[in-house]
Amino acid sequence: MKKILVVYYSRTGTTEKVAGQLAKKLDADLEEIVDQNSRKGVVGYLRSGRDAIRKKEIFIEPVKKDPAQYDLVVIGTPVWAFTMSAPVRTYLNSYKDKFNQIAFFTSQGGDKEQKVFKDMERLAGKPSMARMFITTKEAVNDKFAGKLDEFIQQLSARY
């Protein structure tokens, strides 16, 4: 059996919800990327968008789980200003040399796939095995089980 890690950053809980269900279905370990900056409220929202637009790296807490110990690392991010969150950008830059295989998912306001996946692959230095985006509306209303199953099927077919 392959060893899988689901890593995510979540400002509002939406990405966390998706990551938790995905980890459960994959029987995977789960790791939250912890931002050392407060991103709560309106000021946090604005700071988040600014950091994303500037492609800024920020300080995150050291991870508890070494991605090199996993066959597959699935990384989840909210989409901020049409790009990945600053904490995920920092995680990818910090640990890219430790990934065996990767896959990505996003939570986002819009209903079209963003260019964020290409940016994540570029930072990670390798192509993703599968990609999934969940809209905020789908997550809030628990209407994403089908997308999770499809994502898991893509992983299974390539793994």
C-alpha positions as CSV (number, residue, x, y, z in Angstrom):
1,M,0.0,0.0,0.0
2,K,1.3,3.5,-0.9
3,K,1.9,5.9,1.9
4,I,0.0,9.2,1.3
5,L,0.1,12.6,2.9
6,V,-2.6,15.3,2.4
7,V,-1.2,18.8,3.2
8,Y,-3.3,21.9,3.2
9,Y,-3.6,25.5,4.2
10,S,-7.0,26.9,5.0
11,R,-7.8,30.5,6.1
12,T,-11.6,30.0,6.5
13,G,-12.0,26.3,6.9
14,T,-13.1,25.5,3.4
15,T,-9.9,23.9,2.2
16,E,-9.6,22.1,5.6
17,K,-13.0,20.5,5.1
18,V,-12.0,19.2,1.7
19,A,-8.6,18.0,2.9
20,G,-10.1,16.1,5.9
21,Q,-12.6,14.2,3.7
22,L,-9.9,13.5,1.1
23,A,-7.5,12.2,3.7
24,K,-10.2,10.0,5.2
25,K,-11.1,8.5,1.8
26,L,-7.4,7.9,0.9
27,D,-6.6,6.6,4.4
28,A,-3.8,9.2,4.3
29,D,-2.0,11.2,7.0
30,L,-3.1,14.8,7.3
31,E,-0.9,17.9,7.9
32,E,-2.0,21.5,8.2
33,I,0.3,24.3,7.0
34,V,0.4,26.8,9.9
35,D,0.9,30.4,8.9
36,Q,2.7,32.5,11.5
37,N,0.7,35.6,10.4
38,S,-2.8,36.3,11.4
39,R,-5.2,36.3,8.4
40,K,-8.4,36.7,10.2
41,G,-11.0,39.3,9.4
42,V,-11.0,42.0,6.7
43,V,-7.4,43.0,7.3
44,G,-6.3,39.3,7.1
45,Y,-8.3,38.9,3.9
46,L,-6.6,41.9,2.3
47,R,-3.1,40.9,3.4
48,S,-3.8,37.4,2.0
49,G,-4.7,38.8,-1.5
50,R,-1.7,41.2,-1.4
51,D,0.7,38.4,-0.5
52,A,-0.6,36.2,-3.2
53,I,-0.4,38.9,-5.9
54,R,3.2,39.6,-4.9
55,K,4.0,35.9,-4.9
56,K,5.4,36.5,-1.4
57,E,6.8,33.8,0.7
58,I,5.9,34.0,4.4
59,F,6.9,32.3,7.6
60,I,5.2,29.0,8.3
61,E,5.6,26.7,11.3
62,P,8.0,23.7,10.7
63,V,6.0,20.7,9.4
64,K,5.5,17.6,11.6
65,K,5.5,15.1,8.8
66,D,8.4,14.8,6.4
67,P,7.1,14.7,2.8
68,A,10.0,12.5,1.7
69,Q,8.6,9.7,3.8
70,Y,5.5,9.5,1.6
71,D,5.0,8.0,-1.9
72,L,2.4,10.7,-2.7
73,V,1.8,14.2,-1.3
74,V,-1.5,15.8,-2.1
75,I,-1.4,19.6,-1.5
76,G,-4.4,21.8,-1.1
77,T,-4.7,25.5,-1.2
78,P,-7.4,28.2,-1.4
79,V,-7.1,30.4,-4.5
80,W,-6.3,34.0,-3.6
81,A,-6.3,36.6,-6.3
82,F,-6.1,33.9,-9.0
83,T,-3.1,32.2,-7.5
84,M,-2.1,29.8,-4.6
85,S,-2.0,31.0,-1.0
86,A,1.3,32.4,0.3
87,P,1.6,29.6,2.9
88,V,1.3,26.9,0.2
89,R,3.8,28.8,-2.0
90,T,6.3,28.8,0.9
91,Y,5.6,25.0,1.6
92,L,6.2,24.1,-2.1
93,N,9.5,26.1,-2.2
94,S,10.7,24.7,1.1
95,Y,10.0,21.0,0.5
96,K,10.0,20.6,-3.3
97,D,13.1,18.4,-3.2
98,K,11.3,15.9,-0.9
99,F,8.3,15.1,-3.1
100,N,8.2,11.7,-4.7
101,Q,4.8,12.2,-6.4
102,I,2.4,15.1,-6.1
103,A,-1.3,15.9,-6.7
104,F,-3.1,19.2,-6.1
105,F,-6.5,20.5,-5.2
106,T,-7.9,24.0,-4.7
107,S,-10.9,25.6,-3.1
108,Q,-12.0,28.7,-4.9
109,G,-14.8,31.1,-5.5
110,G,-15.0,30.6,-9.3
111,D,-16.2,27.6,-11.2
112,K,-13.4,27.4,-13.7
113,E,-10.0,25.7,-13.3
114,Q,-7.4,28.4,-12.5
115,K,-3.8,28.6,-13.8
116,V,-2.8,28.0,-10.2
117,F,-2.1,24.3,-10.9
118,K,0.6,25.1,-13.5
119,D,2.2,27.5,-11.0
120,M,2.2,24.8,-8.3
121,E,3.8,22.3,-10.7
122,R,6.4,24.8,-11.7
123,L,7.3,25.5,-8.0
124,A,7.3,21.8,-7.2
125,G,9.5,21.0,-10.1
126,K,7.3,18.1,-11.4
127,P,3.9,17.5,-12.9
128,S,0.9,16.6,-10.7
129,M,-0.7,13.2,-11.0
130,A,-4.1,14.6,-10.6
131,R,-5.9,18.0,-10.1
132,M,-9.2,18.9,-8.5
133,F,-10.9,22.2,-7.7
134,I,-13.8,22.6,-5.4
135,T,-15.9,25.8,-5.4
136,T,-16.6,27.4,-2.1
137,K,-20.3,26.9,-2.7
138,E,-19.8,23.1,-3.3
139,A,-17.7,22.9,-0.1
140,V,-20.1,24.8,2.1
141,N,-23.1,22.8,0.8
142,D,-21.3,19.4,1.0
143,K,-21.7,18.9,-2.8
144,F,-18.2,17.7,-3.7
145,A,-18.3,14.0,-3.0
146,G,-18.4,13.2,-6.8
147,K,-15.4,15.4,-7.4
148,L,-13.5,13.7,-4.6
149,D,-14.3,10.2,-6.0
150,E,-13.2,11.3,-9.5
151,F,-9.9,12.7,-8.1
152,I,-9.3,9.5,-6.3
153,Q,-10.0,7.5,-9.4
154,Q,-7.4,9.7,-11.3
155,L,-4.9,9.0,-8.6
156,S,-5.6,5.2,-8.7
157,A,-5.3,5.1,-12.5
158,R,-1.9,6.7,-12.4
159,Y,-0.5,5.2,-9.3
